[in-house]
Amino acid sequence: MTEHRPIDPALPVRVPLVTQPMGIWASLQASRRNVLSIIPDIATRQPMVSGKTGKRWHMVMDPGALRRMLLEKLDNYPKSVVTKNLLKPAIGESLFIAEGAHWRWQRRAAAPVFSQRNVMNLAPVMSGAAERSVARIAQAGPRAVDFLAEMVTTTFDVISDVTFSGDEGFDRDAVHGAIDAYIAEAGKISLFDILGFPDWVPRPGRILSAGGVAEMKKVADSAIEARARRGHDGVPDLLDLLLAGEDPETKRTMNTAELRDNLLTFIVAGHETTALTLAWSLYLLAFDQDIQSAARDEVLSVVGKGGIATGADVAKLPLVRRVIDEALRLYPPAGMISRTAQEADELCGREIRPGDTVIVPIYALHRHHLLWDAPDAFRPDRWDKTRPDRYAYLPFGDGPRICIGMSFAIQEAVIILASLLANHRFDAIPGRSPEPVMILTLRPEGGVWLEAKPL
């Protein structure tokens, strides 16, 4: 039996963390329901927690130790076998999974794609998607809307436009469906993964979605090859930029399979995570009407009532940005990441052996009592003062492997959230609070149901 710290209704929803140790079977059962539920509450009060559940593991919450893992000793802590087993069938050896030299050349080739100039050039696509979202919400009328579903639609609108703009033969709905089906299956932690079985051992359930992934890859390959043949007019999109990209050191360029795996990575990572950030932001603004009003006042002073935010407006909306930063702190899309130590090391004065699983419970790090004041409270104003240690806040990771699309995601989230605030007021539906559940990402289980009232 496990015990949990009681929930305070005056605070936004959170994951009840365990206060008693869990055995391997209880951990497996809990992780299949919600990966974050295996985090011990003590992880929000100690720099490091270690244990053994089948194999040795360590949870690290100390910023200095995290800097060592993610920056100074990066190659000693590659992504864990579990992570690779979950994602490799869908996104291959792309930037998200590749290690060492294979990762480095791809990163060098792709880095210019996400330059500030290129990201700003894509802002009109984000504004267009925001405008269509505002129209859909208005059309729904005075009734509850699931803003998780609405934000997933909106951000997929953005990512498909900036990935395959103008490619009418690209079946967006089919790709979206295949991605969602794969994530739903791949996210179910498999006992085989936890025990470290190799890739070739079949995973029940994951096989069911393999056909959709194969079809999705075929569709993407066709679109990439057609674009390479005929080119594309207008503002370069992500596919154009990747086709033109090369490693400045080796002059190597990506072949069709490498382009496809990275584009699918950007589609998977670039739409769901931003959708989650927006859905949680809207939940928090409905939870605290005073902050919602202040954020709306800021937006109206910049874009006006009924307006749609642009890329140029983003820098003028610091409170909207702080709301997003705070949503990412309270509900980081990647609430937990794991690494596998390759060599002996020491973290927080504790021995790390080769093969140990080293977990970064970002959810616990962001709510750590030694690092944050009132860690479970929604306080966007905390970002108006002293910034925390950079390794205390890791919604996009850090070090050389920091998320390549971070500036793209922040710009997109600010444009969409500001546009929604310029057009609607959001109210919570009594008795319909979301539940934070992480399978592959930290989702609001049951959706984010709000009533949107026109201004």
Summary of the structure (lengths in Angstrom):
residues: 455
radius of gyration: 21.6
end to end distance: 49.4
largest distance: 62.0
contacts: 1494
relative contact order: 0.18
helix: 54%
strand: 11%
